[in-house]
Amino acid sequence: MIRSQQAVHPKIRVQISRRVRRQALVPLPAAAAQRLALIIGYQAMALINRDLTRAFTPCEEEAERRLTQFRMTQH
């Protein structure tokens, strides 16, 4: 019987600096506000992607190792 292993759930946090929070409160013309919102959104996504990559790369490497090992036993 295969013993199940408890999955490790990564904890992901996104931090927003005080400067960015203050910028969100400053009224800007519509086009400038839209560009700023896009820039801030892209920066936040970059941080999230970095954290996700850091969290899941070991899992993917382990899965690849096990898959390779399984394929070797099948041949």
C-alpha positions as CSV (number, residue, x, y, z in Angstrom):
1,M,0.0,0.0,0.0
2,I,1.3,3.5,-0.9
3,R,1.5,5.8,2.1
4,S,0.1,9.2,1.2
5,Q,2.3,12.2,1.8
6,Q,0.8,15.4,3.1
7,A,1.1,18.2,0.5
8,V,3.1,21.3,1.5
9,H,1.1,24.4,0.7
10,P,3.3,27.4,0.0
11,K,2.4,30.6,1.7
12,I,2.4,33.5,-0.8
13,R,2.4,37.1,0.3
14,V,2.4,40.2,-1.7
15,Q,3.6,43.4,-0.1
16,I,2.6,46.8,-1.2
17,S,4.9,49.6,-0.1
18,R,3.6,52.8,1.6
19,R,4.7,54.8,-1.5
20,V,2.5,52.8,-3.7
21,R,-0.4,53.0,-1.3
22,R,0.0,56.8,-1.2
23,Q,0.1,57.0,-5.0
24,A,-3.2,55.2,-5.2
25,L,-4.8,58.1,-3.2
26,V,-3.4,60.9,-5.5
27,P,-5.9,62.0,-8.1
28,L,-4.3,61.9,-11.6
29,P,-5.6,62.6,-15.1
30,A,-7.4,59.5,-16.6
31,A,-4.6,58.5,-19.0
32,A,-1.9,58.9,-16.5
33,A,-3.9,57.1,-13.8
34,Q,-4.5,54.2,-16.3
35,R,-0.8,53.9,-17.1
36,L,0.2,54.0,-13.5
37,A,-2.4,51.4,-12.6
38,L,-1.0,49.1,-15.4
39,I,2.6,49.6,-14.2
40,I,1.6,48.9,-10.6
41,G,-0.4,45.8,-11.7
42,Y,2.5,44.5,-13.8
43,Q,4.9,45.0,-10.9
44,A,2.5,43.1,-8.5
45,M,2.2,40.3,-11.1
46,A,5.9,40.1,-11.4
47,L,6.2,39.6,-7.6
48,I,3.5,37.0,-7.6
49,N,5.0,35.1,-10.5
50,R,8.4,35.2,-8.7
51,D,6.9,33.8,-5.6
52,L,4.9,31.1,-7.5
53,T,8.0,30.1,-9.4
54,R,10.0,29.8,-6.2
55,A,7.3,27.8,-4.5
56,F,6.6,25.3,-7.3
57,T,9.9,24.8,-9.0
58,P,11.0,22.1,-6.5
59,C,7.6,20.4,-7.0
60,E,8.0,20.4,-10.7
61,E,11.6,19.0,-10.4
62,E,10.4,16.2,-8.1
63,A,7.5,15.4,-10.5
64,E,10.0,15.3,-13.5
65,R,12.3,13.1,-11.5
66,R,9.5,10.6,-10.6
67,L,8.2,10.6,-14.1
68,T,11.6,9.8,-15.5
69,Q,12.0,7.1,-13.0
70,F,8.6,5.6,-13.8
71,R,9.4,5.6,-17.6
72,M,12.6,3.8,-16.9
73,T,10.8,1.0,-15.0
74,Q,8.3,0.7,-17.8
75,H,10.9,-0.1,-20.5
